[in-house]
Amino acid sequence: MKTLIKYFAAAAALLALAACDKFPGRTREITIQAGIGAMTKVSTTGDKATFDAKDQITVYAWTGSATEVPATRVVDGVVNTYDGVKWTPAAQMLWEDVSSPHYFLGIHPVRTVKDFTADPFTLDPDDYKASDLMIAVNATGLKASATPVALTFGHAMARLDVNLNFRNQWETTPTVSAVTATAKKTATVNYLAAAPVTATGEAAKVALSKKSDAAWSGLQVPQTGLRTLTITIDGKDYVFTHSADIPLAGGQYTTVNLNIGRDRIDLGSMTINNWVAGSTIDGGEAQDD
C-alpha cells in the first residue's frame, strides 16, 4: 500500500511539472504600475496629477498583434484598485507564457469593452468622474520578465474653459445661470488609434460646470464644428459665435476669454493647451441673441 501511495504521489508531481513546462508563464503574476504622465486628472474637486486611493482601472492584455485585440485575451477586463501605493487586481492576472510578447490596455474609469475599435461613448456633463475617459496602451510587446507593467494614461476627452469678464456697463457682477457649448456629446472610441475618439450624432447644448459667475469649465468630446457658446444672464441668452471652429482635441484644454457687455460679447483671447503649455489665438466678436 505504501508503495502504491508513493507511486501516485510521484505521478501527480510529474503531471504538475509537465503542466508548468507547457504553460510556464501562467505561474507568473502580472502586476501594474499606472500613472497619468504630464497631464492631470479632471475631478470635481480640481485638477490632480496622480491617481487617488480607491481609483480603479480596467486592464486588458493579449498576445498576437499590437494593432488588434483578439477575442480571446490573456487578461480580459480585470478591475485593478489603487490603495495609494499599489494596484490590486480583482482576479489574478497571469502571463500567457514566458516567451510571447504581450500587449496591454488600461482604461479609467472602469469600463467593459466589447468593440475595441468602435466603443460607443456618451459624455455626461454632470459627471466629470465618469466622463473623464483616460486610456493607456503599452504596445511594446512585453514578456513575463517585464514586471510591473507600466501604463501611462492620457486624456481622451477635451476640456473647455470659459472665463467671463464683465464690462463696466454692469453696475455689479451679474448672476450667470448657465454657460453652454453647442457641440456633440456622443462618440466612438478606437482604443488603439492615435486619435481614439470620433464624435457622432447631432450637436446640442452641452452645459459647463460653474466654478464662479466668471469661470465655467467642462469636458467635451473631441470634435470640429464648435463655434457657438451661450451665456445665460438674468433669463437672457447672450450668444457668442466664433468665426472659426473652437478647437476641441483629446488631451488638450481650450480656454475662451469673453468680454461681456449688456449688448454684445467680444472675444478677449483663446488659448489651446496640452495641459502643460500652449499658444494663443486672438480676435473675433459676438452679439446677444
ChimeraX attribute file (.defattr): number of C-alpha atoms within 10 A of each C-alpha:
attribute: neighborCount
match mode: 1-to-1
recipient: residues
	/A:1	6
	/A:2	6
	/A:3	8
	/A:4	9
	/A:5	10
	/A:6	11
	/A:7	12
	/A:8	11
	/A:9	12
	/A:10	12
	/A:11	12
	/A:12	12
	/A:13	12
	/A:14	12
	/A:15	12
	/A:16	12
	/A:17	13
	/A:18	12
	/A:19	12
	/A:20	14
	/A:21	12
	/A:22	11
	/A:23	14
	/A:24	17
	/A:25	20
	/A:26	19
	/A:27	14
	/A:28	17
	/A:29	14
	/A:30	21
	/A:31	19
	/A:32	18
	/A:33	14
	/A:34	20
	/A:35	16
	/A:36	19
	/A:37	13
	/A:38	14
	/A:39	19
	/A:40	19
	/A:41	21
	/A:42	19
	/A:43	14
	/A:44	10
	/A:45	7
	/A:46	8
	/A:47	11
	/A:48	13
	/A:49	13
	/A:50	15
	/A:51	17
	/A:52	14
	/A:53	13
	/A:54	12
	/A:55	15
	/A:56	21
	/A:57	24
	/A:58	22
	/A:59	25
	/A:60	21
	/A:61	26
	/A:62	24
	/A:63	23
	/A:64	14
	/A:65	13
	/A:66	17
	/A:67	11
	/A:68	14
	/A:69	21
	/A:70	13
	/A:71	9
	/A:72	10
	/A:73	15
	/A:74	19
	/A:75	22
	/A:76	16
	/A:77	20
	/A:78	20
	/A:79	22
	/A:80	22
	/A:81	19
	/A:82	18
	/A:83	14
	/A:84	12
	/A:85	10
	/A:86	13
	/A:87	20
	/A:88	15
	/A:89	18
	/A:90	10
	/A:91	11
	/A:92	12
	/A:93	21
	/A:94	17
	/A:95	26
	/A:96	25
	/A:97	21
	/A:98	17
	/A:99	13
	/A:100	16
	/A:101	19
	/A:102	24
	/A:103	26
	/A:104	23
	/A:105	23
	/A:106	27
	/A:107	24
	/A:108	22
	/A:109	18
	/A:110	20
	/A:111	17
	/A:112	15
	/A:113	17
	/A:114	10
	/A:115	14
	/A:116	16
	/A:117	17
	/A:118	16
	/A:119	16
	/A:120	18
	/A:121	18
	/A:122	15
	/A:123	20
	/A:124	18
	/A:125	18
	/A:126	15
	/A:127	14
	/A:128	17
	/A:129	15
	/A:130	16
	/A:131	23
	/A:132	23
	/A:133	25
	/A:134	21
	/A:135	22
	/A:136	24
	/A:137	22
	/A:138	19
	/A:139	16
	/A:140	11
	/A:141	16
	/A:142	19
	/A:143	19
	/A:144	22
	/A:145	13
	/A:146	12
	/A:147	14
	/A:148	13
	/A:149	18
	/A:150	16
	/A:151	21
	/A:152	18
	/A:153	24
	/A:154	22
	/A:155	22
	/A:156	24
	/A:157	23
	/A:158	22
	/A:159	27
	/A:160	22
	/A:161	18
	/A:162	23
	/A:163	19
	/A:164	20
	/A:165	18
	/A:166	18
	/A:167	14
	/A:168	11
	/A:169	10
	/A:170	11
	/A:171	8
	/A:172	9
	/A:173	12
	/A:174	12
	/A:175	13
	/A:176	20
	/A:177	14
	/A:178	18
	/A:179	25
	/A:180	21
	/A:181	23
	/A:182	17
	/A:183	25
	/A:184	23
	/A:185	23
	/A:186	20
	/A:187	21
	/A:188	19
	/A:189	21
	/A:190	17
	/A:191	25
	/A:192	19
	/A:193	12
	/A:194	7
	/A:195	14
	/A:196	19
	/A:197	25
	/A:198	16
	/A:199	21
	/A:200	16
	/A:201	10
	/A:202	10
	/A:203	15
	/A:204	12
	/A:205	15
	/A:206	22
	/A:207	22
	/A:208	22
	/A:209	21
	/A:210	16
	/A:211	10
	/A:212	12
	/A:213	17
	/A:214	17
	/A:215	17
	/A:216	22
	/A:217	22
	/A:218	25
	/A:219	27
	/A:220	29
	/A:221	28
	/A:222	26
	/A:223	22
	/A:224	15
	/A:225	14
	/A:226	19
	/A:227	16
	/A:228	19
	/A:229	23
	/A:230	21
	/A:231	22
	/A:232	15
	/A:233	16
	/A:234	10
	/A:235	11
	/A:236	13
	/A:237	17
	/A:238	22
	/A:239	20
	/A:240	24
	/A:241	21
	/A:242	17
	/A:243	12
	/A:244	12
	/A:245	13
	/A:246	22
	/A:247	22
	/A:248	23
	/A:249	24
	/A:250	22
	/A:251	19
	/A:252	23
	/A:253	25
	/A:254	24
	/A:255	21
	/A:256	21
	/A:257	20
	/A:258	22
	/A:259	17
	/A:260	24
	/A:261	17
	/A:262	14
	/A:263	11
	/A:264	15
	/A:265	24
	/A:266	19
	/A:267	21
	/A:268	18
	/A:269	16
	/A:270	21
	/A:271	18
	/A:272	21
	/A:273	17
	/A:274	16
	/A:275	15
	/A:276	10
	/A:277	9
	/A:278	12
	/A:279	10
	/A:280	11
	/A:281	12
	/A:282	11
	/A:283	11
	/A:284	17
	/A:285	15
	/A:286	21
	/A:287	15
	/A:288	17
	/A:289	12
